[in-house]
Amino acid sequence: VQLEGILKLQNGFVPFSIKTKNFWYFPDDIFFDISNLVFCDLLHEVFGEPHQHDQRFYIRLEDIHPLRDPGRLEQNCRTLYRNKIPFMLGIISQYRNPGSEKPVLLKDKPHLVRAIDRCAAMGGSLVMHGYTHQHADETGEGFEFWDTAADRPFEDMTENEIRDRLRRGLSDLTKLGLYPIAWETPHYSASEAAYRVIGEYFSTAVESRQVSDRTYKTPQHLP
């Protein structure tokens, strides 16, 4: 197979897979990130197995914290709703920045709360994406339940503190009439103790999971 010639036919883009007769070639790392989903979806074709097509996907609008633009959020949700695309909203109820002394609370942003509520009415499922989604960094950028600098659980974070963060976050949301049906760990990293506590409050998680307390660099990517 003249792979170089085939690749040049793709307008500068490398195809995910190439098939000629019964030979399949995958020029990418098929077990990296979303590639494994595409690879698994192709396995029926690779082995010539007839099957019923049942492709179910959703889009998750991520890191929706108190400083997000409510108009843009609602516009995105309306586009998804109009095109009958299922979607989720990853909500963070409190924004913090080390450069500012005062946190910004979702309850102080009524326009954003109303926008989230309207998005939920369109079928958007609410996912609690941490309490502050940070520890020493800005919300949305920092890890909340894992010390990446030392690559270990935060030494100053007990199970009771983790429990308190979850309770505060859930209280903030439910008092506003927002009810998350699932959990998403900030940056997909947490200690085993944190996962145990999270399991006390949520039966469903939307994420890849850190597999041990040895390092956060071993996420579990499931097809």
C-alpha positions as CSV (number, residue, x, y, z in Angstrom):
1,V,0.0,0.0,0.0
2,Q,1.4,3.4,-1.0
3,L,0.5,5.2,2.2
4,E,2.3,8.4,1.3
5,G,0.3,8.8,-1.9
6,I,-3.0,8.0,-0.1
7,L,-2.3,10.6,2.6
8,K,-1.6,13.3,0.1
9,L,-5.2,12.9,-1.2
10,Q,-6.6,14.1,2.1
11,N,-6.1,17.9,1.6
12,G,-3.2,18.0,4.1
13,F,-5.1,16.0,6.8
14,V,-4.1,12.5,7.9
15,P,-7.1,10.2,7.9
16,F,-7.8,8.3,11.1
17,S,-7.9,4.9,9.3
18,I,-7.2,3.6,5.8
19,K,-8.8,0.4,4.4
20,T,-7.8,-1.6,1.3
21,K,-9.5,-5.0,0.8
22,N,-9.0,-6.7,4.2
23,F,-6.1,-4.5,5.4
24,W,-6.7,-1.7,7.8
25,Y,-4.0,0.9,8.7
26,F,-4.2,3.3,11.7
27,P,-1.6,6.1,11.5
28,D,-2.5,7.5,14.9
29,D,-2.2,6.3,18.4
30,I,-5.6,4.5,18.7
31,F,-5.6,4.3,22.4
32,F,-5.1,8.1,23.0
33,D,-7.9,10.3,24.2
34,I,-10.9,10.2,21.9
35,S,-9.2,8.1,19.3
36,N,-10.1,4.9,21.2
37,L,-13.8,5.7,20.8
38,V,-13.4,5.9,17.1
39,F,-11.3,2.8,17.0
40,C,-13.9,0.8,19.0
41,D,-16.7,2.1,16.8
42,L,-14.9,0.7,13.8
43,L,-14.2,-2.8,15.2
44,H,-17.4,-4.2,13.7
45,E,-16.3,-3.1,10.3
46,V,-12.7,-4.4,10.9
47,F,-14.0,-7.9,11.7
48,G,-16.9,-7.8,9.3
49,E,-19.5,-8.3,11.9
50,P,-23.1,-7.1,11.0
51,H,-24.6,-5.0,13.8
52,Q,-27.2,-2.5,14.6
53,H,-26.0,1.1,14.6
54,D,-26.6,2.8,17.9
55,Q,-24.4,5.9,18.2
56,R,-25.2,7.9,21.3
57,F,-23.2,11.0,22.0
58,Y,-23.6,14.2,24.0
59,I,-21.9,17.6,24.2
60,R,-20.8,19.0,27.5
61,L,-20.5,22.7,27.9
62,E,-17.7,23.0,30.4
63,D,-16.5,25.1,33.3
64,I,-19.7,27.2,33.7
65,H,-18.8,29.4,36.7
66,P,-20.2,32.8,37.9
67,L,-18.1,34.9,35.5
68,R,-19.4,33.2,32.3
69,D,-21.4,35.1,29.8
70,P,-25.1,34.1,30.2
71,G,-26.1,35.3,26.7
72,R,-23.4,33.2,25.0
73,L,-24.3,30.2,27.1
74,E,-27.9,30.4,26.2
75,Q,-27.2,30.9,22.6
76,N,-25.0,27.7,22.5
77,C,-27.8,25.8,24.3
78,R,-30.4,27.0,21.8
79,T,-28.2,25.9,18.9
80,L,-27.8,22.4,20.4
81,Y,-31.6,22.2,21.2
82,R,-32.6,23.3,17.8
83,N,-30.4,20.6,16.2
84,K,-31.7,17.9,18.7
85,I,-28.2,17.4,20.2
86,P,-28.2,16.2,23.8
87,F,-26.0,18.2,26.1
88,M,-24.8,18.7,29.6
89,L,-23.7,21.7,31.6
90,G,-20.7,21.5,33.9
91,I,-21.5,23.9,36.7
92,I,-19.1,25.4,39.2
93,S,-21.0,27.4,41.9
94,Q,-18.1,29.6,43.1
95,Y,-15.3,31.4,41.3
96,R,-12.0,32.1,43.0
97,N,-8.8,33.8,41.9
98,P,-5.7,34.1,44.1
99,G,-5.3,37.7,42.8
100,S,-8.7,38.6,44.3
101,E,-9.7,38.5,48.0
102,K,-13.4,38.0,47.4
103,P,-14.9,35.0,45.7
104,V,-17.7,35.4,43.2
105,L,-20.8,33.4,43.9
106,L,-23.3,32.1,41.4
107,K,-26.2,33.4,43.6
108,D,-24.9,36.9,42.9
109,K,-25.3,36.4,39.1
110,P,-29.0,36.1,38.6
111,H,-28.8,36.6,34.8
112,L,-26.5,33.6,34.6
113,V,-28.7,31.5,36.9
114,R,-31.8,32.2,34.8
115,A,-29.8,31.3,31.6
116,I,-28.7,28.0,33.2
117,D,-32.4,27.4,34.2
118,R,-33.6,28.0,30.6
119,C,-30.8,25.7,29.3
120,A,-32.0,23.0,31.7
121,A,-35.6,23.5,30.4
122,M,-34.3,22.8,26.9
123,G,-33.1,19.4,28.1
124,G,-29.6,20.3,29.3
125,S,-28.5,18.0,32.2
126,L,-26.7,19.7,35.0
127,V,-23.4,18.2,36.2
128,M,-21.6,19.5,39.3
129,H,-18.0,20.2,38.2
130,G,-16.4,20.7,41.6
131,Y,-17.1,23.4,44.2
132,T,-14.4,25.9,43.2
133,H,-12.5,23.9,40.6
134,Q,-9.2,25.2,42.1
135,H,-6.9,25.0,45.1
136,A,-4.3,27.7,44.7
137,D,-5.1,28.7,41.1
138,E,-7.9,30.3,39.2
139,T,-11.3,28.5,39.0
140,G,-11.4,26.4,35.9
141,E,-7.6,26.2,35.7
142,G,-6.6,24.6,39.0
143,F,-7.0,21.1,40.3
144,E,-9.4,20.9,43.4
145,F,-8.7,17.4,44.7
146,W,-5.1,16.6,43.7
147,D,-1.7,18.3,44.2
148,T,-0.1,18.2,40.8
149,A,3.1,20.0,41.9
150,A,3.9,17.1,44.3
151,D,1.8,14.6,42.4
152,R,0.0,13.4,45.5
153,P,-3.2,14.1,47.4
154,F,-3.3,17.5,49.1
155,E,-1.8,17.1,52.6
156,D,-4.0,19.7,54.1
157,M,-7.3,18.3,52.7
158,T,-9.1,15.8,54.9
159,E,-12.1,13.7,54.0
160,N,-14.3,16.1,56.1
161,E,-13.1,19.1,54.1
162,I,-13.9,17.2,50.9
163,R,-17.3,16.4,52.3
164,D,-17.8,20.0,53.3
165,R,-16.9,21.2,49.7
166,L,-19.5,18.9,48.2
167,R,-22.2,19.9,50.7
168,R,-21.5,23.6,50.1
169,G,-21.5,23.2,46.3
170,L,-24.7,21.2,46.4
171,S,-26.4,23.7,48.8
172,D,-25.4,26.6,46.6
173,L,-26.9,25.0,43.5
174,T,-30.1,23.6,45.0
175,K,-31.0,26.9,46.8
176,L,-31.0,28.4,43.3
177,G,-33.3,25.6,42.0
178,L,-30.5,24.0,40.1
179,Y,-30.3,20.2,40.6
180,P,-27.2,18.4,39.3
181,I,-27.8,14.7,38.4
182,A,-24.1,13.8,38.0
183,W,-20.6,14.7,39.1
184,E,-17.5,15.6,37.1
185,T,-14.1,15.7,39.0
186,P,-12.1,18.9,38.1
187,H,-9.4,17.9,35.6
188,Y,-10.4,14.3,36.2
189,S,-7.9,14.0,39.1
190,A,-8.7,13.1,42.7
191,S,-7.4,10.9,45.6
192,E,-9.0,7.6,46.4
193,A,-10.3,9.1,49.6
194,A,-12.0,11.9,47.6
195,Y,-13.6,9.4,45.2
196,R,-15.1,7.6,48.3
197,V,-16.5,10.8,49.6
198,I,-17.9,11.8,46.2
199,G,-19.6,8.4,46.0
200,E,-21.6,9.3,49.1
201,Y,-23.4,12.1,47.2
202,F,-23.4,11.0,43.6
203,S,-24.2,7.7,41.9
204,T,-23.2,8.9,38.5
205,A,-20.0,10.5,37.2
206,V,-19.2,11.9,33.8
207,E,-15.4,11.6,33.4
208,S,-12.3,9.5,33.0
209,R,-11.1,8.5,36.4
210,Q,-7.7,8.6,38.0
211,V,-6.8,5.0,38.8
212,S,-4.6,5.3,41.9
213,D,-2.9,7.6,44.4
214,R,0.5,6.9,42.9
215,T,0.2,9.5,40.1
216,Y,-2.4,11.6,38.4
217,K,-0.9,10.8,35.0
218,T,-2.7,7.5,34.6
219,P,-6.3,8.4,33.8
220,Q,-8.7,5.6,32.8
221,H,-10.0,6.2,29.3
222,L,-13.0,4.0,28.8
223,P,-14.6,3.4,25.4
